[in-house]
């Protein structure tokens, strides 16, 4: 099953547009896990178990693992998802961007080493830098378009033949680069107006939408701007707000993550088109 088919099935099976991000920060892990050699694995797999019926995708951020020398634990976590929840897409959030020969190795890292269903990439070196990812015809290539950070406007709003650069990227992906029908775009929840513009350009193409939760994006505005006519089309990502949700004395971190994931999924569903719920 290719990435888009798996994602579509997960949207329906779990009645969810929620993507659970895995960004392990050693300082924020429960004290009993911090000194364990597999503490990050234990933390992430318990989050996965607690939220697997609520999520349309899991998205580990590679930098959080690499900074801690925990790539082997990332391999174990990715394997855990593939073996225990093979119906849930696994997105490696890497935002890679380099020339073709190097991009070939990054693609192998994502798709062979970690077994990801999709990877996030940076398009600003052009089509040939994306071709090594597109060569994997069943895997998703999720391309940065209008990112959720304020500084994204420094470049993404530059005028290109009368349109901002982020819209040019969206049109290139929709009309030229989506060779296998497995592409998606990253568009931040913090800019619902631009999110609506991208949706109008790309039709039903999936959008990975960070920026709710800790970044403060409005759920109602996000869903209204980015959903497709049938209430699908988005992977609305929340990481820190879910995985570090413990706020009550004595509350287990996985139970807390589940509680917030349910609240987030239900808040998203409240604003979806009726066909999608």
C-alpha positions as CSV (number, residue, x, y, z in Angstrom):
1,X,0.0,0.0,0.0
2,X,1.4,3.4,-1.0
3,X,1.6,6.4,1.3
4,X,-1.5,8.2,0.0
5,X,-3.6,5.0,0.2
6,X,-2.4,4.3,3.7
7,X,-3.1,7.8,4.8
8,X,-6.6,7.8,3.3
9,X,-7.4,4.5,5.1
10,X,-6.1,5.9,8.4
11,X,-8.2,9.1,8.1
12,X,-11.3,6.8,7.8
13,X,-10.4,4.0,10.2
14,X,-9.5,6.3,13.1
15,X,-11.9,9.2,12.1
16,X,-9.0,11.5,12.7
17,X,-6.9,14.2,11.1
18,X,-4.5,14.3,14.0
19,X,-0.8,13.6,13.4
20,X,1.1,12.8,16.6
21,X,4.6,14.3,16.6
22,X,7.4,12.5,18.5
23,X,10.0,15.1,19.7
24,X,11.8,13.5,22.7
25,X,13.5,16.1,24.9
26,X,15.6,14.3,27.5
27,X,15.0,17.1,30.1
28,X,11.2,16.6,29.7
29,X,11.1,12.9,30.0
30,X,9.8,11.3,33.2
31,X,12.7,11.1,35.7
32,X,12.6,7.3,35.8
33,X,13.3,7.1,32.0
34,X,16.1,9.7,31.6
35,X,19.0,7.5,32.6
36,X,17.8,4.3,30.9
37,X,19.7,3.3,27.7
38,X,16.3,2.8,26.0
39,X,14.4,5.5,27.8
40,X,13.5,7.4,24.7
41,X,12.2,4.2,23.0
42,X,10.1,3.4,26.1
43,X,8.7,6.9,26.2
44,X,7.8,7.1,22.5
45,X,6.4,3.6,22.2
46,X,4.1,4.2,25.2
47,X,2.9,7.4,23.6
48,X,2.3,5.5,20.3
49,X,0.3,2.8,22.1
50,X,-1.7,5.4,23.9
51,X,-2.7,7.3,20.8
52,X,-2.6,4.8,17.9
53,X,-6.4,4.7,17.6
54,X,-6.6,8.5,17.6
55,X,-4.0,9.4,15.0
56,X,-3.8,9.4,11.2
57,X,0.0,9.5,11.3
58,X,3.1,9.4,13.6
59,X,5.8,11.9,12.9
60,X,9.2,11.5,14.6
61,X,11.5,14.6,14.3
62,X,14.9,13.3,13.5
63,X,16.8,16.2,15.0
64,X,15.6,15.3,18.5
65,X,17.1,11.8,18.2
66,X,20.3,12.9,16.4
67,X,21.1,15.5,19.0
68,X,21.1,12.8,21.7
69,X,22.9,10.2,19.6
70,X,19.7,8.2,19.7
71,X,19.4,7.1,16.1
72,X,19.3,3.5,17.1
73,X,16.4,4.2,19.3
74,X,14.7,6.0,16.4
75,X,15.2,2.8,14.3
76,X,13.6,0.8,17.1
77,X,10.6,3.2,17.4
78,X,10.1,3.2,13.6
79,X,10.2,-0.6,13.6
80,X,7.7,-0.7,16.5
81,X,5.2,1.4,14.5
82,X,5.7,-0.7,11.4
83,X,5.2,-4.0,13.2
84,X,2.4,-3.0,15.6
85,X,0.5,-0.4,13.7
86,X,1.3,-1.0,10.1
87,X,-1.9,0.8,9.0
88,X,-0.7,4.1,10.5
89,X,1.6,6.1,8.2
90,X,5.1,6.9,9.6
91,X,6.4,10.3,8.6
92,X,10.1,11.1,9.1
93,X,10.3,14.8,9.8
94,X,13.8,15.6,8.4
95,X,13.3,18.6,6.1
96,X,16.1,17.4,3.9
97,X,17.4,19.5,1.0
98,X,20.6,18.9,-1.0
99,X,21.9,18.1,-4.4
100,X,20.9,14.9,-6.2
101,X,23.8,12.6,-5.1
102,X,23.5,13.6,-1.5
103,X,19.7,13.5,-1.6
104,X,19.9,9.9,-2.8
105,X,21.6,9.0,0.5
106,X,19.0,11.0,2.5
107,X,16.2,9.1,0.7
108,X,17.9,5.8,1.6
109,X,18.2,6.9,5.2
110,X,14.5,7.8,5.4
111,X,13.1,4.9,3.4
112,X,15.6,2.1,4.0
113,X,17.1,2.7,7.4
114,X,14.0,4.0,9.1
115,X,11.4,2.5,6.9
116,X,9.3,5.7,6.7
117,X,6.2,5.9,4.6
118,X,7.0,9.6,3.9
119,X,9.7,12.2,4.5
120,X,9.6,16.0,4.7
121,X,11.9,17.8,2.3
122,X,13.0,21.3,1.4
123,X,12.4,22.3,-2.3
124,X,14.6,25.3,-2.5
125,X,17.3,23.6,-4.5
126,X,14.8,22.7,-7.2
127,X,13.4,19.6,-8.9
128,X,16.6,17.6,-9.3
129,X,17.1,17.7,-5.5
130,X,13.6,16.0,-5.1
131,X,14.0,13.4,-7.8
132,X,15.8,10.9,-5.6
133,X,12.8,10.9,-3.2
134,X,10.3,10.7,-6.0
135,X,12.2,7.6,-7.3
136,X,10.6,5.7,-4.5
137,X,7.2,5.5,-6.2
138,X,5.2,4.3,-3.2
139,X,6.6,6.7,-0.6
140,X,5.4,10.1,0.3
141,X,7.4,13.3,-0.3
142,X,6.1,16.1,1.9
143,X,7.4,19.4,0.6
144,X,7.8,22.6,2.6
145,X,5.5,25.3,1.3
146,X,4.3,27.8,3.8
147,X,5.9,27.0,7.1
148,X,4.5,27.8,10.5
149,X,7.4,30.0,11.8
150,X,7.2,33.8,11.6
151,X,10.5,34.0,9.7
152,X,9.1,31.9,6.9
153,X,7.8,35.1,5.4
154,X,11.4,36.3,4.7
155,X,11.5,34.1,1.6
156,X,8.2,32.4,1.2
157,X,6.5,35.8,0.4
158,X,9.0,36.9,-2.2
159,X,7.3,37.9,-5.4
160,X,7.8,35.5,-8.3
161,X,6.1,36.6,-11.5
162,X,3.3,38.2,-9.5
163,X,2.7,35.5,-7.0
164,X,4.4,34.8,-3.6
165,X,7.0,32.1,-3.7
166,X,5.0,29.7,-1.5
167,X,2.2,29.7,-4.1
168,X,4.7,29.0,-6.8
169,X,6.0,26.0,-4.9
170,X,2.4,24.8,-4.4
171,X,1.7,25.1,-8.1
172,X,5.0,23.4,-9.1
173,X,4.2,20.4,-6.9
174,X,0.6,20.1,-8.0
175,X,1.3,20.5,-11.7
176,X,4.8,19.2,-12.3
177,X,6.5,17.4,-9.4
178,X,3.8,15.1,-8.2
179,X,4.8,12.4,-10.6
180,X,3.7,9.4,-8.6
181,X,0.7,11.0,-6.9
182,X,2.4,10.7,-3.5
183,X,3.3,14.3,-2.8
184,X,2.0,16.5,0.1
185,X,2.8,20.0,1.3
186,X,3.7,21.5,4.7
187,X,1.5,24.5,5.4
188,X,1.4,26.0,8.9
189,X,-1.8,26.4,10.9
190,X,-0.5,29.8,12.1
191,X,-1.4,31.2,8.6
192,X,-4.9,30.1,7.8
193,X,-5.3,32.6,5.0
194,X,-2.3,31.2,3.2
195,X,-3.5,27.6,4.0
196,X,-6.7,28.4,2.1
197,X,-4.8,29.7,-0.8
198,X,-2.7,26.5,-1.0
199,X,-5.8,24.3,-0.8
200,X,-7.3,26.2,-3.7
201,X,-4.2,25.6,-5.8
202,X,-3.5,21.9,-5.0
203,X,-7.1,20.5,-4.9
204,X,-7.3,17.4,-2.7
205,X,-3.5,16.9,-2.2
206,X,-2.8,16.1,1.5
207,X,-1.4,18.9,3.7
208,X,0.8,18.4,6.7
209,X,-0.2,21.2,9.0
210,X,2.0,22.0,12.0
211,X,1.3,24.9,14.4
212,X,-1.6,24.0,16.6
213,X,-0.9,23.2,20.3
214,X,2.3,24.7,21.5
215,X,2.5,27.1,18.5
216,X,-1.0,28.5,19.1
217,X,-2.6,27.9,15.7
218,X,-6.4,28.1,15.8
219,X,-8.1,24.7,15.2
220,X,-11.4,26.0,13.8
221,X,-9.6,28.4,11.3
222,X,-7.2,25.6,10.3
223,X,-9.8,23.1,9.6
224,X,-12.0,25.6,7.8
225,X,-9.1,26.7,5.6
226,X,-7.5,23.4,4.8
227,X,-10.0,20.5,4.7
228,X,-11.2,19.0,1.5
229,X,-14.9,19.0,0.6
230,X,-15.3,15.6,2.3
231,X,-13.6,16.7,5.5
232,X,-10.3,15.0,4.9
233,X,-7.0,16.2,3.3
234,X,-5.0,17.2,6.4
235,X,-2.5,15.8,8.8
236,X,-2.8,18.3,11.6
237,X,0.3,17.9,13.7
238,X,0.7,18.3,17.4
239,X,3.8,17.2,19.3
240,X,4.8,18.9,22.5
241,X,1.2,19.6,23.6
242,X,0.5,15.9,23.5
243,X,3.7,14.1,24.5
244,X,4.4,16.4,27.4
245,X,0.7,16.8,28.5
246,X,1.2,15.6,32.1
247,X,-0.2,18.4,34.3
248,X,-1.9,16.6,37.1
249,X,0.0,15.2,40.1
250,X,0.5,11.5,39.7
251,X,-0.9,11.4,36.2
252,X,0.9,8.9,33.9
253,X,2.5,10.6,30.9
254,X,0.9,8.1,28.4
255,X,-2.5,8.6,29.9
256,X,-2.1,12.3,29.8
257,X,-1.0,12.1,26.2
258,X,-4.1,10.1,25.4
259,X,-6.3,12.6,27.2
260,X,-5.0,15.5,25.2
261,X,-5.0,13.6,21.9
262,X,-8.7,12.8,22.4
263,X,-9.4,16.5,23.2
264,X,-7.4,17.6,20.1
265,X,-9.0,15.0,17.7
266,X,-12.5,15.9,18.9
267,X,-11.8,19.6,18.6
268,X,-10.7,19.0,15.0
269,X,-13.7,16.8,14.2
270,X,-16.1,19.4,15.5
271,X,-15.2,21.6,12.6
272,X,-14.9,19.1,9.8
273,X,-17.3,18.8,6.9
274,X,-20.1,16.3,7.7
275,X,-18.9,13.8,5.1
276,X,-15.6,13.4,7.0
277,X,-17.1,12.5,10.4
